[in-house]
Amino acid sequence: EGARDWALSRSRFWGTPLPIWKSSDESELFVASSVDDVLARVQTSGNQYFGLRHGEAVSNTTGVINADLESSNPLTDVGVEQLKRAAQRLPKDIDIIFVSPFERTRQTAEILQTELGLANEQIIVDERLRERNPGSIWEGKMWHDAHAVEESQNIDDFWTHKLADDAESLGEVYIRAMAFMFEIEERYHDKKILIVSHGGVLKSMMFGLAHYGERKHAHSFYTRHDLPRNADLLQFDFRPFPHNHSYVLDLHRPYIDDVQILSKIGEEMKRIEDVFDVWFDSGSMPYAQVHYPFENKSGFSKHRFPAQFIAEGLDQTRGWFYVLSVLGTALFGKIPFENVIVNGLVLAEDGKKMSKRLNNYPDPYYMFNTTGADAVRLYLVSSPVVRGEEFAFSEKGVQEVASKVMGRLRNSVSLYSMYRNDVEHDTIEMSENVLDQWILAKLAEFNKGVREHLDRYELDRAARYIFDFVDDFSTWYVRRSRDRYKGNDSIDKQLALGTTQRVLIDTAKIIAPFVPFVAEEMWQALRDESMPESVHLTDWPRTSKISKDVLETMQRVREIISEGLQLRSESGIKVRQPLASFIAPLSGIGHQYVGLIVDELNVKKVSDGELSLDTNITSDLEREGSMREFLRQVQSLRKKSGLEPHEMVILKIQTSPEGQQLVEQFSEEIKSTASVSDFDFVPNNGDEIVVDELVFTVTLDK
């Protein structure tokens, strides 16, 4: 009641954020009064951090600068003894030692490793912990001279000053030290971690842990605090803090929201972001537009209030939506709308506001005539703009949508149409083929996800299901079913085509609200006389039971395949090269799924067990691999020649006796895969194909 209009304004990025967090159930409100208050509530990894400067090295006895990795600078006998004593002060259950790559620090880590009984893998060298580089001209000179130069600098220059052109400033040392700390805090949890480094690097960490908000404080910190002494043991109470790109404490947005604040019971809290000013007149719209209550009182609550759905731009939220809700609640005890979609601002690709003056926007008609209106529509609907966020419009993004959704759907329809008349088929409910079972389960999941999110007016979340499903359908089901479409097994072909038909028809219905033109294009390519004239005259597809077992099993299979492909990649063996065997955990995976693994990994056999790949390539396997490469290049020539997959050709080949022997050995597979009716081994002036040591000159004759 007492709030001024200006006190409740739209949240602004460059304002001072409210230091107020609330729990998810709003039972706890946390108001921070200091940085320490914030840090006391920050979620941490549970790691314990210890720092240790290397033991006394030769350079420490002389004060000479050694920042060159190639220079020898070992520990002294005194340094070795220092470290043995230091090991007694360390916890015996250190999990990891991170160490600078310099000789003196690595020797330090080796001594501690022995004293603590650590394994080699517990010692990790990290370049970011290296000695500060004062510049090559200072190598071999005295540190006290370098420090004197630095301490004489103006406070404003102290942080960025470099002793030489190829040197590091204190700020750069600090950034790499803190980048290291934040990374290991995120990567490891509940570990005891020892950091073995140099005095300057450890001092930089100490500065960061002091959470000084301005870099000018560095001057007083560095001049008033001594470097850690050799073998000094430090304990760092590191807690992630909001920081800018230079790792300087910054409580502004977005940095303040990069830290996770916990409630008293350890649950994540969310900072209150939005404040509002008011547009009182526009907020009175539901009543003022019909002159209520002076007119139209009859039926007002039944027919006019609340609205089922409203939509408006983000720039109206701080005024219209806010007062609309306040007044509706105050007057009627309810929000004056049931559902709302708020669109944000669509900006130019450079992040600026689109304007005629800047001419920083694409020609919409050009996009409609090239990538299509549906691509623009789906691009926007799937973006954060439908959730009230600013969004930088990108023509490349629209083209990507056109390729990944419209292009893939058109290709799938085209492929289906190519074989649809080969055998009689109809849409089916279920097939014994696991690919068919899986895609129908995916279709049911797709249907359910889109329906539920549309019912909640979550357009972007509903749209994401389109991208995911089309990707799964095109790159997994259709790709895996190509051989079934053109195969000789009429029953399996019927099942594959029937399943594909069902998926395409239901997909056209589901995507129709998002991409009406493409959905209609698909519908017209698929429909027969028994189907409605337009996809937009059909009912939403009926819901089906989602087979979780099939989805989970196929997910496991695809993960196994991914791991197998990774093993192939690590071994440097292309997928076209057949291998003898692959071992993977197959518990609960049926033989049809195993067949997918065999095909995708191009292995002869898959067995149950620990993950491994037989990379031994026998002469027979090598010849089969050569055939696959020959076949790949023939297929490439077919595509280049504009041949359709079903068009048969005679393959004229000029090659050596060894090449002819390879082709004849695998003639049936080459004929079946590449739609070749016969081979003619004669001289010709065709395209050259090179496979290892074999050379083929090939002509395709229809």
Disulfide bonds with the S-S distance in Angstrom:
none
